[in-house]
Amino acid sequence: MEINDTDIEDVKIITPIKHGDHRGFFSDTYNQGVLERAGINANFVQDNQSLSQKRGTLRGLHYQAPPFAQDKLVRVTKGAILDVAVDIRKASKTYGRYISAVISKDDWNQIFIPKGFAHGFVTLEDDTEVQYKVSNFYAPKHDFGVCWNDPFLNIKWGFEENELTLSDKDKIHPTLSALATPF
């Protein structure tokens, strides 16, 4: 398993090794010991999966507030996404910055996003399936978000607004400047 730093501390790109032959392949997609040795000490308690039928489906930017904050380990089993993590840790030197990475079935990579980040993604292909581990259970009363098109963040999603499909909930999140961040 290869683990690489990104431009924002604590966000990591992880690429599991694929062992392939004429039958297909085998891959160790999650290994707690390997991650712990790389400084990732998350205790994952729930696995989630989403299917987005249309290219240009945007989900996010979501986070859960303490005491239900979540670390996330995101991978794609079909298709591809542009994954985005926004640092909403007020005391962080990278507060308000974001990191984006293409995560895809073909690249067989993953992204680790720690607590204190708003997370979202846009699908780059039709029928994209995303699986992710989280370190805390879903708590609806602690579920919040940041505006996906906040001008201050200026996230480069790769789509025009009229090309995107969003939920009603994701259309009304506050901007970062209006957010009373709990981190």
N, C-alpha and C positions, 0 to 999 in steps of 0.2 A: 504494500500500500504506500503510495507516494502522497506526502502531505506538504502543501506549499502555502507560504504566507501570501497575503494580499496587501494592498496599499493601506488597509485599515487593520490595525492590530486586533488580534483574536478572531478575525474572520479568515477561514482557511478553505483552500480548494483541495479536495481529497480525490485521488484516483486509485481505485482498487485495481489489483492485478487480475487480468483475465488469463486463465489457462485453457487454451483451446486445442482441439484436434478435430478429426473427421466427424465426431459425434456432435460437436457444438463447443460449449465452454463451461467452465466452473469459475466462480469468483467469490471471494470472501468480501462481501460488501459492507460488513460492519464487524469491527474487532475492538472491543472496549480496551484491551491491553495496549494495542498499537496506538489508539487515540490518546490514552492516558500518558503514554511515554512521550507523545508530541505536545502535551500540555492541555489536552482537551479532556476535561473532567466532568462530563455531563452524564447524569443518570437518566437514561431515556425510559419513559413509562408508557408511551402510547405511540402507535404507528398510524399515520393518516395517508390517504390516497385520494387524488382527485383526477378526474378526466375532464379535459376541456376539448369540446368537439371542434371548435373553430380556431384557426390561426388568428392571433390578435386578441385572444381572451386575456384580459388583465385581471389579476387577483392581488389585491393589496392596496395599500401598504398596511399590514396588520402587526399588532403586538398584543401581548397580555401583560397587564400591570401586576406588580408584586401584590400579594405573595404568590401569584400564579404565573409569574414570568416564565418564559420558555426559551431554552436553547433549542435549535433546530438543526437537523442533518437532512439535507434535501438532495434527492436524486431523481432522475428521469428514467423510466423503464420503456417508454415509447414516445418518440418525438423529440422536441427540444424546447427550451425556454431561455429567455433572458432573465436571470434571477438578480434581484436588487435587494441590498441590505443598507438601511439608512441608520447611522449612529444617532440615537436619541438620548445618549448618556450625557447629561448637562455638563458634568465636570470633565468630560473626555476632550483631549486635544483635537479629536476628529469629529466633534459634535457637529451635526448638520451635513456631514459629508456622506457620500454613498459609494458603494462598490457594486459593480455589476459584472456578471460573468455568464457566458453561455454554458448551460448545463444540458447535456444531451445523452440519449441512449448510445449514439455512435461514439462520443468521447468517453463514455462510461465514468464520468466524473461526478463529484458531489460538492456541495458547499456546506460548511459548518457556520452557523450564525448564532452567536451567543446572546444571552439575555441583554436587553438594553438596545436592541435594534428593531426598527420597523422593517417588515419583510414583505416582498411582493414579487410577482413574476408576470411576464407576458409570454404567451405561447407563440412559438415560431413556426409550428407546423400544426395541421389539423390532427385531431384525435391524439393529443398529447396526454400522457399519464405521468403524474408526479407522485412520488412517495416520499414521506418525510417522517422522521422520528422527532418526538418532542419530549422535553424533560419535565413537563408538568401537564396535568390534565386540563382539558378545555373548561374554562370558567366563563360563561357568557357575560356575567356582570363585570368581568375584568378584561373584556375584549374591546380593544380600541384600534384606532388607525390614524394615519397621516395621509393627507391629500396626495394622490398619485401624481398630480400635475402641478404641485406647489412650485411657483416661479422661483422661489429662493433655492430649492433643491435642483431644479433644472435637469431632471433625469432624462436621459436620452433613451427612450423606450424603443425607438426604431419604427414607430408607426405614427401616422397622423391621427388626431383625436377621433375623426369620423370612421376610422378603420378599426377601432377598438370595441370590444364587448366587455362591459363592466356590470357588476351587480348594482342595484339601487343603493345598497349600503356603502359600497366603495366609492360612489359618486359624491358622498357628502362628508367625508372625513375632514377635520380641520387642517389648516396649514401648520407647518412646524412652529411658526412664530405665535400661533394661537394655542399651541399645545402646552399644557402644564405637565411636562414630562415627569413621570414617577421615578425616573432613574437618575 
